[in-house]
């Protein structure tokens, strides 16, 4: 089916990609609330921080490859590979019965997010006008966030009412459905840029690893995503300490994601209207306020309020960072630019998870220190954003009438 830009900014290809994104994020978020306890039962409770850290390590290492392949082989093959990895890993979790086997599978599973989101963002940038990027990334984020919202709660429900293995197989099935949806789409990379895959394409020059034009959004991404890795690591334990168990174990994720969804629906066009940097300053400030609440959460009410505030900050932050990255990228290097932003994202999440696990060390009294470190990172992002020049509203209707500014013009 055709997916080229049309008079209407959102084609059927756009909505199918949103559906694929929902299924993909549903797939691996199904597992999150149950993995810490599962690893503990395997005898690896002290390695909880590795659940997210190993996943993000391979995701980050694979980004330069997925970015180059998205710009040469095509957006869809990159997405297909990512979904295929998710499908295979979900299927094999029930067979990973040792700590080493489980952690090895988490390492391999990270390739899924190293590839699928890179291809998705480049694909969406190809089919949406520049003046609607913030809104489009917000809508894409809504569908991904729906997967993130339903995933933890649905995964806990399946594990409780059926079995942990059933949850793993459902995760694999969701990835397979995402893969099938991608099979209905038409490649958007121009034919002149496409090359047949060969092992030679996996040889990278240093200039192909990172895209300097998107340094500013990469820095902000790393600092603002550090808390996400930390929160994912300790929130299951913090929830249990506050009495949220069983079907309520994933309540923090639900509140966080519903708030994120709500603000994306209401303010998806904010950065298109007011500019990327002003919206990022506001969103980082809100995120900092939410983390400050999380540092001191003596009750379930405070805990879930913090989830809502963090969700609002993330809902404004995430689509704006995507749109800003694409604004600064060269059309022929969109895959590399998106990959650079995702490398920063994975480093932020991975460091957050690793340091959170190390600081927490299964001692509840240390939870405020975990959230305090996350708060410090976001405050650094706020300070950096006030040193960045605002690009102003995004008003151009297409890229030909809106030349892409260089990083030097923004910072």
C-alpha positions in Angstrom: 0.0 0.0 0.0 1.3 3.5 -0.7 2.8 5.3 2.3 4.1 8.5 0.6 3.0 11.8 2.1 -0.4 12.9 1.0 -2.6 15.9 1.5 -3.8 14.3 4.7 -0.8 14.0 7.1 -1.8 10.6 8.5 -2.1 7.8 5.9 -3.2 4.2 6.5 0.5 3.3 6.6 0.9 5.7 9.6 -1.9 4.1 11.6 -0.7 0.6 10.8 2.7 1.6 12.0 1.1 2.8 15.2 -0.6 -0.6 15.6 2.7 -2.4 15.1 4.3 -0.1 17.7 1.5 -0.9 20.2 2.0 -4.7 19.8 5.8 -4.4 19.9 5.8 -2.4 23.2 3.1 -4.6 24.6 5.3 -7.6 23.9 8.3 -6.8 26.1 6.4 -4.7 28.7 4.3 -7.8 29.5 7.4 -9.2 31.2 8.6 -6.3 33.3 6.7 -6.6 36.6 7.4 -10.3 36.9 11.0 -10.5 35.9 12.6 -9.3 39.2 10.8 -12.0 41.2 11.5 -14.6 38.5 15.2 -13.8 38.7 15.1 -14.0 42.5 13.5 -17.5 42.3 16.2 -18.6 39.9 18.7 -17.5 42.6 19.9 -14.2 41.1 18.2 -11.6 43.2 21.4 -9.6 43.5 21.4 -9.1 39.7 18.1 -7.3 39.4 19.8 -4.2 37.9 21.0 -6.4 35.1 17.5 -7.1 33.9 17.2 -3.7 32.3 21.0 -2.9 32.0 21.8 -6.0 29.8 18.7 -5.4 27.6 19.7 -1.7 27.0 23.4 -2.7 26.5 22.8 -4.7 23.3 20.1 -2.2 22.2 22.7 0.6 22.4 25.5 -1.4 20.7 23.1 -2.4 17.9 21.9 1.2 17.2 24.7 2.2 14.8 24.1 -0.9 12.8 20.3 -0.5 12.7 20.8 3.2 11.8 23.1 2.4 8.9 20.9 -0.5 7.6 17.8 1.7 7.8 19.5 4.3 5.5 20.8 1.6 3.1 18.7 -1.6 3.1 15.4 0.0 4.2 13.2 0.9 7.1 11.0 -2.2 7.0 13.8 -4.9 7.1 15.2 -3.2 10.2 11.8 -3.2 11.9 11.2 -6.8 10.9 14.4 -8.0 12.4 13.7 -6.2 15.7 10.2 -7.8 16.0 11.6 -11.2 15.0 14.1 -11.1 17.9 11.3 -10.1 20.3 9.2 -13.1 19.1 12.1 -15.6 19.4 13.2 -14.4 22.9 9.7 -14.4 24.3 9.3 -18.0 23.2 12.6 -19.1 24.9 12.2 -17.5 28.3 10.5 -20.6 29.8 13.6 -22.6 28.8 16.1 -20.3 30.5 16.2 -22.0 33.9 19.5 -20.7 35.2 20.6 -17.2 36.1 23.2 -17.3 33.3 20.7 -18.5 30.8 18.2 -15.9 31.8 20.7 -13.0 31.7 22.0 -14.2 28.3 18.4 -14.1 27.0 18.0 -10.6 28.3 21.2 -9.6 26.5 19.9 -11.0 23.2 16.4 -9.6 23.7 17.9 -6.1 23.7 18.5 -6.4 19.9 14.8 -6.0 19.4 14.6 -2.4 20.7 18.0 -1.8 19.0 16.3 -2.3 15.6 12.5 -1.9 15.7 12.1 1.7 17.0 15.0 3.0 14.8 13.2 1.8 11.7 9.8 3.0 13.0 11.0 6.6 13.7 12.7 6.9 10.3 9.6 5.4 8.5 7.3 7.9 10.3 9.6 10.8 9.5 9.4 9.8 5.8 5.6 10.0 5.6 4.7 12.9 7.9 5.2 16.6 7.0 7.7 18.5 9.0 5.1 20.9 10.5 3.2 17.9 12.0 6.2 16.0 13.4 5.6 16.8 17.0 2.0 15.8 16.7 2.8 12.6 14.8 5.5 11.5 17.2 3.0 12.2 20.0 0.4 10.0 18.4 3.0 7.3 17.8 4.0 7.6 21.4 0.4 7.2 22.5 0.1 3.9 20.8 3.5 2.8 22.2 2.5 4.0 25.6 -0.7 2.1 25.5 1.4 -1.1 25.0 3.5 0.0 27.9 0.4 0.6 30.0 -1.4 -2.6 29.3 1.7 -4.7 29.2 2.7 -4.7 32.9 -0.9 -5.0 34.2 -1.8 -7.6 31.6 1.4 -9.6 32.2 0.8 -9.7 36.0 -2.8 -10.8 35.4 -1.7 -13.6 33.1 1.0 -14.8 35.5 -1.4 -14.8 38.4 -4.4 -16.5 36.7 -2.5 -18.8 34.4 1.3 -19.2 34.6 4.6 -17.4 34.1 5.2 -19.5 31.0 1.9 -18.5 29.5 2.9 -14.8 30.0 6.1 -15.5 28.1 4.3 -17.1 25.2 1.8 -14.2 25.1 4.7 -11.8 24.9 6.1 -13.8 21.9 2.6 -13.8 20.3 2.3 -10.0 20.5 5.7 -9.7 18.8 4.5 -12.0 16.0 1.4 -9.9 15.4 3.6 -6.8 15.2 5.7 -8.6 12.6 2.6 -9.5 10.5 1.4 -5.9 10.5 4.7 -4.7 9.1 4.3 -7.1 6.2 1.4 -5.0 4.9 3.6 -1.8 4.6 5.5 -0.4 1.6 9.1 0.6 2.0 9.7 4.4 2.2 13.5 4.6 1.7 14.0 6.0 -1.9 14.9 3.3 -4.4 18.1 5.2 -5.3 19.4 4.8 -1.7 18.6 1.1 -1.3 21.2 -1.6 -1.4 21.0 -5.3 -1.0 22.1 -6.5 2.4 25.6 -7.8 2.6 28.0 -8.5 5.5 30.1 -5.5 4.3 27.3 -3.2 5.5 28.0 -4.3 9.1 31.5 -2.7 8.9 31.2 0.7 10.4 33.4 3.8 10.1 33.5 6.0 13.2 31.6 8.7 11.2 28.8 6.2 10.8 28.3 5.5 14.5 27.1 8.9 15.7 25.5 11.9 13.9 27.0 15.1 15.3 24.0 17.2 14.0 21.8 15.7 16.8 24.2 16.1 19.7 21.9 18.5 21.6 18.8 16.2 21.7 21.1 13.2 22.4 22.5 14.9 25.6 19.0 15.8 26.8 17.7 12.3 26.0 20.5 10.6 28.1 19.9 12.8 31.1 16.1 12.6 31.0 16.0 8.8 30.4 18.3 7.9 33.2 15.4 8.1 35.7 13.4 5.7 33.5 16.0 2.9 33.9 16.2 3.6 37.7 12.5 3.6 38.2 11.9 0.4 36.2 14.5 -1.3 38.4 13.2 -0.4 41.9 9.5 0.4 41.4 8.5 -3.3 41.6 10.1 -3.6 45.1 8.9 -0.2 46.2 5.3 -1.2 45.1 5.5 -4.3 47.2 6.8 -2.4 50.2 3.8 -0.1 50.0 1.4 -3.0 49.9 0.8 -3.1 46.1 0.9 -6.8 45.3 -0.9 -9.3 43.0 -3.0 -7.5 40.3 -2.1 -4.1 41.8 1.7 -4.6 41.4 1.7 -2.8 38.1 -0.5 0.2 39.3 2.5 2.6 39.2 3.0 1.8 35.5 -0.7 2.2 34.7 -0.9 5.7 36.4 2.4 6.8 34.8 1.3 5.7 31.3 -2.3 7.0 31.5 -0.9 10.4 32.5 1.6 10.2 29.7 -1.1 9.3 27.2 -3.4 12.1 28.4 -0.9 14.8 27.9 0.2 13.5 24.5 -3.4 13.7 23.3 -3.9 17.2 24.7 -0.5 18.7 23.9 0.8 16.6 21.0 1.2 19.7 18.8 2.8 21.9 21.5 6.3 21.7 20.2 5.1 22.3 16.6 3.5 25.5 17.8 5.9 26.8 20.5 9.2 25.2 19.5 11.0 22.1 20.6 13.4 23.7 23.2 10.7 25.6 25.2 8.5 22.5 25.5 11.5 20.4 26.6 12.4 23.0 29.3 8.8 22.7 30.7 8.7 18.9 30.4 12.1 18.4 32.2 10.9 20.7 35.0 7.7 18.6 35.4 9.8 15.4 35.4 12.0 16.8 38.1 9.0 17.7 40.2 7.7 14.1 39.9 11.0 12.6 40.9 11.2 15.0 43.9 7.8 13.5 45.0 9.2 10.0 44.5 12.1 10.7 46.8 9.6 11.1 49.6 6.7 8.7 49.1 5.4 7.5 52.5 2.1 6.2 51.2 0.5 4.7 48.1 -1.2 8.1 47.4 2.1 9.9 47.2 3.7 7.1 45.2 1.0 7.1 42.5 0.9 11.0 42.4 4.6 10.9 41.6 3.8 8.4 38.8 1.2 10.8 37.3 3.6 13.8 37.4 6.4 11.8 35.9 4.0 10.6 33.3 3.0 14.1 32.3 6.7 15.2 32.1 7.5 12.2 29.9 4.5 12.6 27.7 5.7 16.1 26.8 9.3 15.2 26.6 9.5 12.0 24.5 7.7 13.1 21.2 9.5 16.5 21.4 12.9 14.8 21.5 12.0 12.6 18.6 10.8 15.6 16.5 13.8 17.7 17.4 16.2 14.9 16.4 14.5 14.6 13.0 14.5 18.4 12.5 18.2 18.4 12.9 18.9 15.4 10.8 19.8 15.2 7.1 17.1 13.3 5.1 19.7 10.8 3.8 21.0 10.1 7.4 17.7 9.9 9.3 18.4 6.4 10.4 21.8 7.3 11.8 20.3 10.4 13.5 17.5 8.4 15.1 20.0 5.7 16.1 22.3 8.4 17.8 19.3 9.6 19.8 18.5 6.0 20.7 22.1 5.2 21.7 21.8 8.1 24.2 18.5 6.8 25.4 19.9 3.3 26.0 22.9 4.6 27.7 20.7 6.7 30.0 18.3 3.8 30.8 21.1 1.3 31.2 23.1 3.5 33.5 20.0 4.3 35.5 19.2 0.6 35.9 22.7 -0.4 36.7 23.3 2.3 39.3 19.8 1.9 40.8 20.4 -1.8 41.4 23.8 -1.1 42.9 22.6 1.7 45.2 19.4 -0.1 46.2 21.0 -3.5 46.9 17.6 -4.8 48.2 17.7 -2.3 51.1 14.5 -0.2 51.2 16.2 2.6 53.2 18.3 3.4 50.1 15.3 4.1 47.7 15.5 7.9 48.3 19.1 7.9 47.1 18.1 6.2 43.9 15.4 8.7 43.1 17.6 11.6 44.3 20.3 10.7 41.7 17.6 10.6 39.0 16.5 14.0 40.1 20.0 15.4 39.8 20.3 14.1 36.2 17.0 15.8 35.2 18.1 19.1 36.8 21.3 18.9 34.7 19.1 18.5 31.6 17.1 21.6 32.6 20.4 23.6 33.0 21.6 22.4 29.6 18.4 23.3 27.9 18.7 26.9 29.2 22.0 27.1 27.4 20.5 25.9 24.1 19.0 28.4 21.7 15.3 28.0 21.1 14.4 27.1 17.5 11.0 28.7 17.7 7.7 27.3 16.3 7.8 24.8 13.5 5.7 26.4 10.8 7.0 25.0 7.5 4.8 22.7 5.5 7.6 20.6 4.0 11.3 20.1 4.2 12.1 21.9 1.0 10.7 25.1 2.5 12.2 24.4 5.9 16.0 23.7 5.6 17.3 21.6 8.3 19.5 23.7 10.7 22.8 22.4 11.8 23.7 21.6 15.4 25.8 24.7 15.6 22.8 26.8 14.8 20.8 25.3 17.7 23.4 25.2 20.5 
